[in-house]
Amino acid sequence: MIEVKNLHKGFGGEPVLKGISTQFKNGKTNLIIGQSGSGKTVFLKSLVGLHQIDQGEIYYDGRRLGEMDDDERKALRTEMGMVFQGNALFDSLTIEENVVFALSMFSGMTKEEMLDRANFCLKRVNLENVNKKFPAELSGGMQKRVALARAIAFKPKYLFCDEPNSGLDPKTAIVIDNLIREITQEFDITTVINTHDMNSVMEIGDHIIYIKYGIKEWEGTSEDILNTDNESINDFVYSSELFRKIKTKL
Amino acid sequence: MFLTEGIKSFGKYFILLGKTFRKPENWKEYRKALARDLERLGLNSIGIVSIISLFVGAVVTIQTAYNLDDPLVPDYYIGIATRESIILEFSPTIICLILSGKVGSNIASTLGSMRVSEQIDALEVMGVNPAAYLIMPKIIAMVFFNPLLITISMFLGILGGYFAAEFAGVLAPVDYLQGIQSSFNPFFITYALIKTVVFSFIIVTVSAYYGFYVKGGAIEVGINATKAVVSSSIAIIVANYILTQILLV
Protein backbone atom coordinates (compact mmCIF):
# COMPACT_ATOMS: atom_id res chain seq x y z
CA MET A 1 0.00 0.00 0.00
CA ILE A 2 1.12 3.53 -0.74
CA GLU A 3 -0.03 6.30 1.55
CA VAL A 4 0.25 9.97 0.63
CA LYS A 5 -0.24 12.68 3.24
CA ASN A 6 -0.61 16.38 2.47
CA LEU A 7 1.64 16.36 -0.60
CA HIS A 8 2.81 19.75 -1.85
CA LYS A 9 5.04 20.37 -4.83
CA GLY A 10 5.78 23.46 -6.86
CA PHE A 11 8.24 24.77 -9.41
CA GLY A 12 9.86 28.20 -9.27
CA GLY A 13 7.51 29.35 -6.53
CA GLU A 14 4.41 28.23 -8.48
CA PRO A 15 2.49 25.55 -6.56
CA VAL A 16 1.48 22.55 -8.70
CA LEU A 17 0.23 20.09 -6.08
CA LYS A 18 -1.58 21.57 -3.11
CA GLY A 19 -1.95 19.18 -0.22
CA ILE A 20 -2.98 15.87 -1.76
CA SER A 21 -3.70 12.99 0.62
CA THR A 22 -4.80 9.52 -0.43
CA GLN A 23 -4.11 5.79 -0.17
CA PHE A 24 -3.38 3.30 -2.94
CA LYS A 25 -4.12 -0.29 -1.97
CA ASN A 26 -2.44 -3.38 -3.37
CA GLY A 27 -4.23 -5.59 -5.87
CA LYS A 28 -6.15 -2.53 -7.06
CA THR A 29 -5.79 -0.34 -10.12
CA ASN A 30 -5.68 3.18 -8.76
CA LEU A 31 -6.36 5.86 -11.35
CA ILE A 32 -5.40 9.50 -11.21
CA ILE A 33 -7.50 11.52 -13.59
CA GLY A 34 -7.61 15.18 -14.45
CA GLN A 35 -7.18 17.58 -17.31
CA SER A 36 -3.84 18.19 -18.96
CA GLY A 37 -1.80 20.45 -16.71
CA SER A 38 -3.70 19.50 -13.57
CA GLY A 39 -0.56 18.05 -11.96
CA LYS A 40 -1.04 14.31 -12.59
CA THR A 41 2.43 13.65 -13.96
CA VAL A 42 4.06 15.77 -11.22
CA PHE A 43 2.08 13.73 -8.68
CA LEU A 44 3.22 10.43 -10.17
CA LYS A 45 6.84 11.55 -10.46
CA SER A 46 6.72 12.80 -6.86
CA LEU A 47 5.41 9.40 -5.77
CA VAL A 48 8.33 7.54 -7.36
CA GLY A 49 10.84 10.07 -6.06
CA LEU A 50 11.78 11.65 -9.40
CA HIS A 51 10.68 14.99 -7.97
CA GLN A 52 11.67 16.07 -4.49
CA ILE A 53 8.49 17.12 -2.70
CA ASP A 54 8.18 20.45 -0.89
CA GLN A 55 5.96 19.23 1.93
CA GLY A 56 4.08 16.12 2.97
CA GLU A 57 4.80 12.43 3.44
CA ILE A 58 4.80 9.37 1.20
CA TYR A 59 4.80 5.90 2.77
CA TYR A 60 5.50 2.63 0.96
CA ASP A 61 4.05 -0.07 3.21
CA GLY A 62 4.93 2.06 6.21
CA ARG A 63 8.40 3.10 4.96
CA ARG A 64 8.65 6.85 4.59
CA LEU A 65 10.23 7.85 1.26
CA GLY A 66 11.64 11.15 2.54
CA GLU A 67 13.55 9.47 5.39
CA MET A 68 15.27 6.81 3.30
CA ASP A 69 19.01 6.93 2.73
CA ASP A 70 20.50 6.19 -0.69
CA ASP A 71 20.68 2.42 -0.16
CA GLU A 72 17.11 2.16 1.16
CA ARG A 73 15.88 4.25 -1.74
CA LYS A 74 17.73 2.01 -4.21
CA ALA A 75 16.22 -1.05 -2.57
CA LEU A 76 12.76 0.51 -2.84
CA ARG A 77 13.35 1.31 -6.50
CA THR A 78 13.88 -2.38 -7.23
CA GLU A 79 10.33 -2.91 -5.95
CA MET A 80 8.98 -0.39 -8.46
CA GLY A 81 8.09 -0.71 -12.12
CA MET A 82 7.11 2.21 -14.28
CA VAL A 83 5.58 2.61 -17.72
CA PHE A 84 6.37 6.05 -19.07
CA GLN A 85 4.13 8.08 -21.33
CA GLY A 86 6.58 7.80 -24.22
CA ASN A 87 7.59 4.25 -23.19
CA ALA A 88 11.21 5.31 -22.46
CA LEU A 89 12.63 2.11 -23.95
CA PHE A 90 16.40 2.16 -24.41
CA ASP A 91 16.88 2.72 -28.15
CA SER A 92 20.29 1.11 -28.32
CA LEU A 93 19.20 -2.14 -26.66
CA THR A 94 17.12 -4.96 -28.11
CA ILE A 95 13.69 -5.73 -26.70
CA GLU A 96 15.11 -8.64 -24.71
CA GLU A 97 17.93 -6.47 -23.32
CA ASN A 98 15.40 -3.79 -22.38
CA VAL A 99 13.27 -6.29 -20.46
CA VAL A 100 16.18 -7.86 -18.58
CA PHE A 101 18.02 -4.58 -17.95
CA ALA A 102 17.04 -4.17 -14.29
CA LEU A 103 17.51 -7.93 -13.69
CA SER A 104 21.04 -7.88 -15.07
CA MET A 105 21.84 -4.87 -12.92
CA PHE A 106 20.47 -6.09 -9.60
CA SER A 107 19.17 -9.66 -9.58
CA GLY A 108 22.27 -11.85 -9.69
CA MET A 109 20.35 -14.25 -11.95
CA THR A 110 22.14 -16.34 -14.55
CA LYS A 111 21.76 -15.41 -18.20
CA GLU A 112 19.40 -18.35 -18.80
CA GLU A 113 17.21 -17.38 -15.83
CA MET A 114 17.02 -13.82 -17.10
CA LEU A 115 16.09 -14.94 -20.60
CA ASP A 116 13.39 -17.21 -19.16
CA ARG A 117 12.02 -14.27 -17.20
CA ALA A 118 12.15 -12.00 -20.29
CA ASN A 119 10.31 -14.59 -22.34
CA PHE A 120 7.72 -15.03 -19.59
CA CYS A 121 7.12 -11.28 -19.32
CA LEU A 122 6.94 -10.77 -23.07
CA LYS A 123 4.55 -13.71 -23.38
CA ARG A 124 2.48 -12.26 -20.54
CA VAL A 125 1.95 -9.08 -22.55
CA ASN A 126 1.18 -11.13 -25.67
CA LEU A 127 4.44 -10.46 -27.46
CA GLU A 128 6.51 -13.20 -29.03
CA ASN A 129 9.35 -13.37 -31.57
CA VAL A 130 10.39 -9.78 -30.94
CA ASN A 131 13.32 -10.50 -28.59
CA LYS A 132 16.06 -9.52 -30.99
CA LYS A 133 14.30 -6.50 -32.46
CA PHE A 134 15.00 -2.91 -31.50
CA PRO A 135 12.26 -0.62 -30.10
CA ALA A 136 12.17 1.47 -33.30
CA GLU A 137 11.14 -1.65 -35.25
CA LEU A 138 7.92 -2.07 -33.24
CA SER A 139 4.55 -0.29 -33.43
CA GLY A 140 3.43 2.10 -30.67
CA GLY A 141 1.14 -0.52 -29.08
CA MET A 142 3.89 -3.14 -29.12
CA GLN A 143 6.37 -0.70 -27.59
CA LYS A 144 3.85 0.02 -24.83
CA ARG A 145 3.58 -3.70 -24.14
CA VAL A 146 7.37 -4.02 -24.04
CA ALA A 147 7.44 -1.14 -21.55
CA LEU A 148 4.90 -3.03 -19.44
CA ALA A 149 6.94 -6.25 -19.73
CA ARG A 150 10.05 -4.35 -18.60
CA ALA A 151 8.12 -2.82 -15.70
CA ILE A 152 7.01 -6.22 -14.38
CA ALA A 153 10.27 -8.07 -15.08
CA PHE A 154 11.63 -7.52 -11.58
CA LYS A 155 8.33 -8.62 -9.97
CA PRO A 156 7.51 -5.15 -8.65
CA LYS A 157 5.32 -4.48 -5.63
CA TYR A 158 4.40 -1.08 -7.03
CA LEU A 159 3.55 -0.36 -10.67
CA PHE A 160 3.24 3.18 -12.02
CA CYS A 161 1.88 3.98 -15.46
CA ASP A 162 1.91 7.48 -16.91
CA GLU A 163 -0.81 7.74 -19.54
CA PRO A 164 -0.36 4.17 -20.77
CA ASN A 165 -2.98 4.68 -23.50
CA SER A 166 -1.73 7.89 -25.00
CA GLY A 167 -1.28 7.63 -28.75
CA LEU A 168 -3.00 4.24 -28.99
CA ASP A 169 -6.15 3.33 -30.90
CA PRO A 170 -9.18 2.46 -28.69
CA LYS A 171 -8.84 -1.29 -29.27
CA THR A 172 -5.15 -1.43 -28.37
CA ALA A 173 -5.83 0.90 -25.43
CA ILE A 174 -8.33 -1.59 -24.01
CA VAL A 175 -5.83 -4.44 -24.49
CA ILE A 176 -3.24 -2.47 -22.50
CA ASP A 177 -5.80 -1.56 -19.81
CA ASN A 178 -6.86 -5.15 -19.37
CA LEU A 179 -3.27 -6.34 -19.25
CA ILE A 180 -2.47 -3.86 -16.49
CA ARG A 181 -5.51 -4.91 -14.50
CA GLU A 182 -4.79 -8.64 -14.90
CA ILE A 183 -1.16 -8.19 -13.90
CA THR A 184 -2.17 -6.06 -10.91
CA GLN A 185 -4.54 -8.72 -9.61
CA GLU A 186 -2.36 -11.70 -10.56
CA PHE A 187 0.73 -10.42 -8.74
CA ASP A 188 -1.08 -8.37 -6.05
CA ILE A 189 0.68 -5.18 -7.12
CA THR A 190 -0.19 -1.65 -6.02
CA THR A 191 -0.82 0.00 -9.38
CA VAL A 192 -1.15 3.73 -9.90
CA ILE A 193 -2.13 4.97 -13.36
CA ASN A 194 -2.27 8.49 -14.71
CA THR A 195 -4.88 8.86 -17.39
CA HIS A 196 -7.47 11.11 -18.94
CA ASP A 197 -8.93 8.27 -20.95
CA MET A 198 -12.50 7.74 -19.75
CA ASN A 199 -12.58 4.22 -21.22
CA SER A 200 -9.82 3.29 -18.78
CA VAL A 201 -11.75 4.88 -15.93
CA MET A 202 -14.81 2.77 -16.68
CA GLU A 203 -12.89 -0.43 -17.53
CA ILE A 204 -10.28 -0.70 -14.80
CA GLY A 205 -10.87 2.06 -12.24
CA ASP A 206 -10.97 0.27 -8.88
CA HIS A 207 -10.07 3.48 -7.10
CA ILE A 208 -10.05 6.88 -8.78
CA ILE A 209 -8.84 10.26 -7.64
CA TYR A 210 -9.65 13.36 -9.64
CA ILE A 211 -7.13 16.21 -9.51
CA LYS A 212 -8.01 19.74 -10.54
CA TYR A 213 -5.49 22.60 -10.35
CA GLY A 214 -3.31 20.50 -8.03
CA ILE A 215 -6.09 19.75 -5.54
CA LYS A 216 -7.77 16.39 -5.00
CA GLU A 217 -11.29 17.30 -6.03
CA TRP A 218 -12.94 13.88 -5.83
CA GLU A 219 -12.20 10.26 -4.89
CA GLY A 220 -14.19 7.08 -5.49
CA THR A 221 -14.71 4.05 -7.74
CA SER A 222 -15.82 3.69 -11.37
CA GLU A 223 -19.32 2.95 -10.03
CA ASP A 224 -19.35 6.12 -7.94
CA ILE A 225 -18.21 8.29 -10.83
CA LEU A 226 -21.43 7.60 -12.73
CA ASN A 227 -23.59 8.68 -9.81
CA THR A 228 -21.67 11.57 -8.33
CA ASP A 229 -23.19 15.03 -8.24
CA ASN A 230 -19.78 16.69 -8.03
CA GLU A 231 -20.09 19.30 -10.74
CA SER A 232 -16.39 19.53 -11.45
CA ILE A 233 -15.88 15.84 -12.15
CA ASN A 234 -19.10 15.63 -14.12
CA ASP A 235 -17.81 18.45 -16.33
CA PHE A 236 -14.64 16.45 -16.88
CA VAL A 237 -16.23 13.04 -17.41
CA TYR A 238 -19.04 14.24 -19.63
CA SER A 239 -16.99 16.72 -21.62
CA SER A 240 -17.35 14.51 -24.70
CA GLU A 241 -20.60 14.26 -26.67
CA LEU A 242 -20.34 10.47 -26.63
CA PHE A 243 -20.35 10.23 -22.85
CA ARG A 244 -23.22 12.72 -22.57
CA LYS A 245 -25.27 10.58 -24.92
CA ILE A 246 -24.38 7.42 -22.97
CA LYS A 247 -25.43 9.12 -19.75
CA THR A 248 -28.84 10.11 -21.13
CA LYS A 249 -29.37 6.52 -22.38
CA LEU A 250 -28.50 5.18 -18.93
CA MET B 1 22.67 37.82 -13.81
CA PHE B 2 25.16 36.33 -16.28
CA LEU B 3 27.67 35.77 -13.46
CA THR B 4 25.06 34.13 -11.22
CA GLU B 5 24.00 31.80 -14.05
CA GLY B 6 27.64 30.99 -14.74
CA ILE B 7 28.34 30.11 -11.11
CA LYS B 8 25.15 28.03 -10.97
CA SER B 9 26.14 26.10 -14.11
CA PHE B 10 29.61 25.54 -12.72
CA GLY B 11 28.11 24.20 -9.48
CA LYS B 12 25.73 21.91 -11.38
CA TYR B 13 28.65 20.63 -13.47
CA PHE B 14 30.57 19.62 -10.35
CA ILE B 15 27.48 18.07 -8.76
CA LEU B 16 27.08 15.99 -11.93
CA LEU B 17 30.75 14.94 -11.66
CA GLY B 18 30.09 13.95 -8.05
CA LYS B 19 27.18 11.76 -9.15
CA THR B 20 29.24 10.31 -11.98
CA PHE B 21 32.10 9.04 -9.86
CA ARG B 22 30.12 6.68 -7.64
CA LYS B 23 30.52 2.96 -7.19
CA PRO B 24 28.82 1.14 -10.08
CA GLU B 25 25.77 -0.98 -9.21
CA ASN B 26 27.06 -3.81 -11.39
CA TRP B 27 30.58 -3.85 -12.86
CA LYS B 28 29.62 -6.26 -15.63
CA GLU B 29 26.94 -3.93 -17.01
CA TYR B 30 29.32 -0.98 -16.81
CA ARG B 31 31.94 -2.97 -18.73
CA LYS B 32 29.36 -3.63 -21.44
CA ALA B 33 28.58 0.08 -21.59
CA LEU B 34 32.33 0.80 -21.76
CA ALA B 35 32.72 -1.58 -24.71
CA ARG B 36 29.82 0.15 -26.53
CA ASP B 37 31.30 3.60 -25.86
CA LEU B 38 34.80 2.52 -26.92
CA GLU B 39 33.36 1.53 -30.26
CA ARG B 40 31.09 4.54 -30.72
CA LEU B 41 33.37 7.27 -29.44
CA GLY B 42 36.81 5.80 -30.03
CA LEU B 43 37.04 3.27 -32.84
CA ASN B 44 34.56 5.19 -35.00
CA SER B 45 36.82 8.25 -34.86
CA ILE B 46 39.90 6.51 -36.29
CA GLY B 47 38.85 7.09 -39.90
CA ILE B 48 38.31 10.85 -39.74
CA VAL B 49 41.35 11.40 -37.50
CA SER B 50 43.57 9.41 -39.90
CA ILE B 51 42.44 11.29 -43.02
CA ILE B 52 42.75 14.72 -41.39
CA SER B 53 46.16 13.93 -39.87
CA LEU B 54 47.61 12.60 -43.10
CA PHE B 55 46.54 15.62 -45.16
CA VAL B 56 47.30 18.26 -42.53
CA GLY B 57 50.78 16.73 -42.08
CA ALA B 58 51.34 17.08 -45.83
CA VAL B 59 50.03 20.65 -45.89
CA VAL B 60 52.15 21.68 -42.88
CA THR B 61 55.24 20.35 -44.66
CA ILE B 62 54.45 22.18 -47.91
CA GLN B 63 53.68 25.47 -46.10
CA THR B 64 56.79 25.20 -43.91
CA ALA B 65 58.92 24.52 -46.98
CA TYR B 66 57.38 27.53 -48.70
CA ASN B 67 58.09 29.79 -45.71
CA LEU B 68 61.62 28.48 -45.10
CA ASP B 69 62.69 28.84 -48.71
CA ASP B 70 66.06 30.35 -47.81
CA PRO B 71 69.52 29.09 -48.77
CA LEU B 72 70.75 29.78 -45.22
CA VAL B 73 68.17 27.44 -43.64
CA PRO B 74 68.94 23.75 -44.13
CA ASP B 75 66.07 21.74 -45.67
CA TYR B 76 65.96 19.24 -42.82
CA TYR B 77 64.60 22.08 -40.60
CA ILE B 78 61.33 21.59 -42.47
CA GLY B 79 61.14 18.08 -41.06
CA ILE B 80 61.84 19.36 -37.53
CA ALA B 81 59.19 22.09 -37.83
CA THR B 82 56.60 19.65 -39.18
CA ARG B 83 57.29 17.14 -36.41
CA GLU B 84 57.07 19.76 -33.65
CA SER B 85 53.88 21.30 -35.09
CA ILE B 86 52.21 17.91 -35.33
CA ILE B 87 53.32 16.58 -31.93
CA LEU B 88 52.97 19.74 -29.88
CA GLU B 89 49.83 21.29 -31.25
CA PHE B 90 48.09 19.72 -34.20
CA SER B 91 47.53 16.18 -32.90
CA PRO B 92 46.70 16.86 -29.25
CA THR B 93 44.87 20.18 -29.61
CA ILE B 94 43.40 20.49 -33.09
CA ILE B 95 42.37 16.83 -33.27
CA CYS B 96 40.75 17.15 -29.82
CA LEU B 97 38.89 20.25 -31.05
CA ILE B 98 37.66 18.21 -34.00
CA LEU B 99 36.67 15.42 -31.60
CA SER B 100 34.80 17.90 -29.43
CA GLY B 101 32.65 18.53 -32.51
CA LYS B 102 32.26 14.90 -33.51
CA VAL B 103 32.15 13.12 -30.16
CA GLY B 104 30.94 16.03 -28.01
CA SER B 105 27.84 16.65 -30.12
CA ASN B 106 27.21 12.90 -30.19
CA ILE B 107 27.35 12.66 -26.38
CA ALA B 108 25.23 15.78 -25.79
CA SER B 109 22.56 14.82 -28.30
CA THR B 110 22.42 11.18 -27.15
CA LEU B 111 22.04 12.11 -23.47
CA GLY B 112 19.68 14.96 -24.38
CA SER B 113 17.43 12.62 -26.36
CA MET B 114 17.50 10.15 -23.49
CA ARG B 115 16.48 12.94 -21.11
CA VAL B 116 13.55 14.22 -23.19
CA SER B 117 12.32 10.69 -23.96
CA GLU B 118 12.42 9.91 -20.20
CA GLN B 119 15.01 7.13 -20.59
CA ILE B 120 17.14 8.79 -17.90
CA ASP B 121 14.09 8.88 -15.59
CA ALA B 122 13.51 5.20 -16.39
CA LEU B 123 17.06 4.37 -15.26
CA GLU B 124 16.54 6.32 -12.06
CA VAL B 125 13.23 4.58 -11.28
CA MET B 126 15.00 1.23 -11.76
CA GLY B 127 17.52 2.24 -9.09
CA VAL B 128 20.39 2.80 -11.52
CA ASN B 129 22.54 5.92 -11.06
CA PRO B 130 22.05 7.42 -14.55
CA ALA B 131 24.99 9.83 -14.30
CA ALA B 132 27.42 7.06 -13.41
CA TYR B 133 26.02 4.51 -15.86
CA LEU B 134 25.84 6.88 -18.81
CA ILE B 135 28.83 9.16 -18.28
CA MET B 136 31.56 7.22 -16.43
CA PRO B 137 32.10 4.62 -19.22
CA LYS B 138 32.35 7.46 -21.75
CA ILE B 139 35.00 9.21 -19.66
CA ILE B 140 37.01 6.00 -19.31
CA ALA B 141 36.63 5.19 -23.02
CA MET B 142 37.82 8.62 -24.13
CA VAL B 143 40.55 9.12 -21.54
CA PHE B 144 42.12 5.74 -22.32
CA PHE B 145 41.47 5.53 -26.05
CA ASN B 146 42.26 9.07 -27.15
CA PRO B 147 45.98 8.89 -26.29
CA LEU B 148 46.16 5.97 -28.71
CA LEU B 149 44.16 7.94 -31.29
CA ILE B 150 46.43 10.94 -30.92
CA THR B 151 49.53 8.75 -31.20
CA ILE B 152 48.11 7.40 -34.48
CA SER B 153 47.44 10.99 -35.53
CA MET B 154 51.05 12.00 -34.77
CA PHE B 155 52.40 9.09 -36.79
CA LEU B 156 50.10 9.75 -39.74
CA GLY B 157 50.71 13.52 -39.64
CA ILE B 158 54.45 12.97 -39.89
CA LEU B 159 53.87 10.32 -42.58
CA GLY B 160 51.75 12.85 -44.48
CA GLY B 161 54.73 15.21 -44.37
CA TYR B 162 56.92 12.48 -45.86
CA PHE B 163 54.42 11.94 -48.68
CA ALA B 164 54.49 15.69 -49.38
CA ALA B 165 58.28 15.56 -49.56
CA GLU B 166 58.17 12.52 -51.82
CA PHE B 167 55.35 13.51 -54.17
CA ALA B 168 55.14 17.33 -54.05
CA GLY B 169 58.89 17.65 -54.36
CA VAL B 170 59.15 20.51 -51.83
CA LEU B 171 62.24 18.91 -50.29
CA ALA B 172 64.23 15.72 -50.59
CA PRO B 173 62.66 12.86 -48.58
CA VAL B 174 66.06 12.12 -47.10
CA ASP B 175 66.21 15.68 -45.68
CA TYR B 176 62.73 15.26 -44.26
CA LEU B 177 63.71 11.97 -42.61
CA GLN B 178 66.85 13.60 -41.19
CA GLY B 179 64.72 16.47 -39.85
CA ILE B 180 62.15 14.35 -38.04
CA GLN B 181 64.99 12.51 -36.27
CA SER B 182 66.93 15.63 -35.26
CA SER B 183 66.78 17.42 -31.89
CA PHE B 184 63.96 15.21 -30.67
CA ASN B 185 62.72 15.87 -27.12
CA PRO B 186 60.77 12.82 -25.87
CA PHE B 187 59.05 14.95 -23.22
CA PHE B 188 57.02 16.56 -26.01
CA ILE B 189 55.21 13.24 -26.46
CA THR B 190 54.45 13.12 -22.72
CA TYR B 191 53.27 16.74 -22.88
CA ALA B 192 51.00 15.94 -25.84
CA LEU B 193 49.52 12.88 -24.14
CA ILE B 194 48.90 14.77 -20.87
CA LYS B 195 47.03 17.40 -22.89
CA THR B 196 45.07 14.67 -24.68
CA VAL B 197 43.92 13.09 -21.41
CA VAL B 198 42.81 16.47 -19.99
CA PHE B 199 41.06 17.48 -23.23
CA SER B 200 39.29 14.11 -23.47
CA PHE B 201 37.97 14.54 -19.94
CA ILE B 202 36.75 18.05 -20.84
CA ILE B 203 35.04 16.87 -24.04
CA VAL B 204 33.08 14.11 -22.31
CA THR B 205 32.14 15.88 -19.09
CA VAL B 206 31.19 19.25 -20.63
CA SER B 207 29.15 17.59 -23.40
CA ALA B 208 27.53 15.20 -20.93
CA TYR B 209 26.59 18.14 -18.71
CA TYR B 210 24.77 19.87 -21.57
CA GLY B 211 23.04 16.67 -22.63
CA PHE B 212 22.13 15.44 -19.17
CA TYR B 213 20.33 18.61 -18.14
CA VAL B 214 18.35 19.27 -21.32
CA LYS B 215 14.85 20.57 -20.68
CA GLY B 216 12.28 20.64 -23.45
CA GLY B 217 12.27 18.76 -26.74
CA ALA B 218 14.14 18.18 -29.97
CA ILE B 219 15.00 21.87 -30.50
CA GLU B 220 16.56 22.15 -27.04
CA VAL B 221 18.55 18.96 -27.67
CA GLY B 222 20.01 20.61 -30.79
CA ILE B 223 20.68 23.88 -28.98
CA ASN B 224 22.43 22.08 -26.12
CA ALA B 225 24.50 19.97 -28.51
CA THR B 226 25.77 23.19 -30.09
CA LYS B 227 26.45 24.71 -26.66
CA ALA B 228 28.35 21.55 -25.71
CA VAL B 229 30.65 21.87 -28.71
CA VAL B 230 31.23 25.61 -28.20
CA SER B 231 31.84 25.32 -24.44
CA SER B 232 34.12 22.29 -24.66
CA SER B 233 36.12 23.95 -27.46
CA ILE B 234 36.60 27.09 -25.37
CA ALA B 235 37.52 24.99 -22.33
CA ILE B 236 40.08 23.08 -24.42
CA ILE B 237 41.69 26.29 -25.68
CA VAL B 238 41.92 27.71 -22.15
CA ALA B 239 43.23 24.41 -20.71
CA ASN B 240 45.75 24.25 -23.58
CA TYR B 241 47.20 27.59 -22.54
CA ILE B 242 47.31 26.66 -18.84
CA LEU B 243 48.90 23.25 -19.46
CA THR B 244 51.47 24.69 -21.85
CA GLN B 245 52.38 27.32 -19.28
CA ILE B 246 52.73 24.68 -16.57
CA LEU B 247 54.47 21.94 -18.56
CA LEU B 248 56.69 23.76 -21.03
CA VAL B 249 57.70 27.02 -19.40
Chai-1 contact restraints between the chains, C-beta under 6 A:
chainA,res_idxA,chainB,res_idxB,connection_type,confidence,min_distance_angstrom,max_distance_angstrom,comment,restraint_id
A,V48,B,V125,contact,1.0,0.0,6.0,A-B,restraint_1
A,L50,B,D121,contact,1.0,0.0,6.0,A-B,restraint_2
A,K74,B,G127,contact,1.0,0.0,6.0,A-B,restraint_3
A,R77,B,G127,contact,1.0,0.0,6.0,A-B,restraint_4
A,T78,B,G127,contact,1.0,0.0,6.0,A-B,restraint_5
A,M80,B,V125,contact,1.0,0.0,6.0,A-B,restraint_6
A,M82,B,V125,contact,1.0,0.0,6.0,A-B,restraint_7
A,F84,B,E118,contact,1.0,0.0,6.0,A-B,restraint_8
A,G86,B,S117,contact,1.0,0.0,6.0,A-B,restraint_9
A,G86,B,E118,contact,1.0,0.0,6.0,A-B,restraint_10
A,A88,B,E118,contact,1.0,0.0,6.0,A-B,restraint_11
A,A88,B,Q119,contact,1.0,0.0,6.0,A-B,restraint_12
A,A88,B,A122,contact,1.0,0.0,6.0,A-B,restraint_13
A,F90,B,Q119,contact,1.0,0.0,6.0,A-B,restraint_14
A,A102,B,M126,contact,1.0,0.0,6.0,A-B,restraint_15
A,S104,B,E29,contact,1.0,0.0,6.0,A-B,restraint_16
A,M105,B,E25,contact,1.0,0.0,6.0,A-B,restraint_17
A,M105,B,N26,contact,1.0,0.0,6.0,A-B,restraint_18
A,M105,B,E29,contact,1.0,0.0,6.0,A-B,restraint_19
A,M105,B,V128,contact,1.0,0.0,6.0,A-B,restraint_20
